Amino acid sequence: MDFNFKQYHTRSINAASNEERAIINQELKDFYASLNKEEQHEFNLQLQTFLAREVGRLKTDYEAIKGGME
């Protein structure tokens, strides 16, 4: 099973308010709670991979911007 974290991430980034962001986060928590133990394990693995990739991408973008400003 593949989980679409980017969908939640994009919606959260574009949320108009903290309340809207909280609703999106709750949707993701509710979805997680609906999964069986094996699916939750796979969800966690895929989430860790997604977060590591996104943090790495942001770091690369930051370094590129910072380097361009020097």
MARTORNU-836142 format. One record per residue: residue in one letter; x, y, z of N, C-alpha, C in turn. Coordinates in steps of 0.1 Angstrom, whole numbers, padded with zeros to 4 digits, always signed. Example, Ala and Ser with C-alpha at 12.3 -4.5 7.8 and 13.67 -1.06 7.14 Angstrom:
BEGIN
A+0132-0057+0078+0123-0045+0078+0132-0033+0078 S+0128-0022+0071+0137-0011+0071+0129+0000+0079 
end
This chain:
BEGIN
M+0008-0012+0000+0000+0000+0000+0009+0012+0000 D+0006+0022-0009+0013+0034-0010+0005+0045-0004 F+0011+0054+0005+0004+0065+0011+0008+0078+0005 N-0001+0086+0003+0001+0099-0004+0003+0110+0006 F+0015+0111+0012+0018+0121+0022+0019+0135+0016 K+0023+0135+0003+0025+0148-0004+0011+0156-0004 Q+0000+0148-0006-0013+0154-0006-0016+0161+0007 Y-0014+0155+0018-0016+0161+0031-0007+0173+0033 H+0006+0171+0029+0016+0181+0031+0013+0194+0023 T+0009+0192+0011+0005+0204+0003-0007+0211+0008 R-0017+0203+0012-0029+0209+0018-0026+0217+0030 S-0017+0211+0039-0013+0218+0051-0005+0231+0048 I+0004+0231+0039+0011+0243+0035+0002+0254+0030 N-0008+0250+0023-0017+0260+0017-0029+0263+0026 A-0030+0257+0038-0041+0260+0047-0042+0275+0050 A-0054+0280+0050-0057+0294+0052-0055+0298+0067 S-0056+0288+0076-0055+0291+0090-0050+0280+0098 N-0046+0282+0110-0042+0271+0119-0053+0261+0122 E-0065+0266+0122-0077+0257+0124-0078+0248+0112 E-0077+0253+0100-0077+0244+0088-0066+0234+0088 R-0054+0238+0092-0043+0229+0093-0045+0218+0104 A-0052+0222+0115-0055+0212+0125-0065+0202+0120 I-0074+0206+0112-0084+0197+0106-0077+0187+0097 I-0068+0192+0089-0060+0183+0080-0052+0173+0088 N-0046+0178+0098-0038+0169+0107-0046+0158+0113 Q-0059+0162+0117-0068+0152+0123-0072+0142+0113 E-0075+0146+0101-0078+0137+0090-0067+0126+0089 L-0055+0130+0089-0044+0121+0088-0043+0112+0100 K-0045+0117+0112-0045+0109+0124-0057+0099+0124 D-0068+0103+0119-0080+0094+0118-0077+0083+0108 F-0071+0087+0097-0068+0077+0086-0058+0066+0092 Y-0048+0071+0099-0038+0062+0106-0045+0052+0115 A-0054+0058+0123-0061+0050+0133-0070+0039+0127 S-0074+0041+0114-0083+0031+0107-0075+0020+0101 L-0061+0021+0101-0053+0011+0096-0050-0001+0105 N-0048-0013+0100-0044-0024+0109-0029-0022+0112 K-0025-0031+0121-0011-0029+0126+0000-0030+0115 E-0002-0039+0106+0008-0040+0095+0008-0028+0086 E-0004-0023+0083-0005-0010+0075+0000+0002+0083 Q-0002+0002+0096+0004+0013+0104+0019+0012+0103 H+0025+0000+0104+0039-0001+0103+0044+0004+0090 E+0038+0000+0079+0042+0005+0065+0040+0020+0064 F+0029+0025+0070+0026+0039+0070+0038+0047+0076 N+0042+0042+0088+0053+0048+0095+0066+0048+0087 L+0069+0037+0081+0081+0036+0073+0081+0046+0061 Q+0069+0046+0054+0068+0055+0043+0068+0070+0048 L+0062+0073+0059+0062+0087+0064+0077+0091+0068 Q+0085+0082+0074+0098+0085+0077+0106+0088+0064 T+0104+0080+0054+0111+0082+0041+0107+0096+0035 F+0094+0099+0035+0089+0111+0030+0095+0123+0037 L+0095+0123+0050+0100+0134+0058+0115+0136+0056 A+0122+0125+0055+0137+0126+0053+0139+0132+0039 R+0132+0128+0029+0133+0134+0016+0130+0148+0015 E+0119+0152+0022+0114+0166+0022+0124+0175+0030 V+0129+0170+0041+0139+0178+0049+0152+0180+0040 G+0156+0169+0034+0168+0170+0025+0166+0180+0014 R+0154+0180+0008+0151+0189-0003+0151+0203+0002 L+0145+0205+0014+0145+0219+0019+0159+0224+0023 K+0167+0215+0028+0181+0219+0031+0188+0222+0018 T+0187+0215+0008+0193+0218-0005+0188+0231-0010 D+0175+0234-0010+0170+0246-0014+0175+0258-0006 Y+0176+0256+0007+0181+0267+0016+0196+0270+0013 E+0204+0259+0011+0218+0261+0008+0220+0268-0005 A+0212+0265-0015+0213+0271-0028+0209+0286-0027 I+0199+0289-0019+0195+0303-0018+0205+0311-0010 K+0210+0304+0001+0220+0311+0010+0233+0313+0002 G+0237+0304-0006+0249+0305-0015+0247+0316-0025 G+0235+0318-0030+0233+0328-0040+0233+0342-0034 M+0231+0343-0021+0231+0356-0014+0244+0361-0010 E+0254+0352-0010+0268+0355-0005+0276+0362-0016 
end
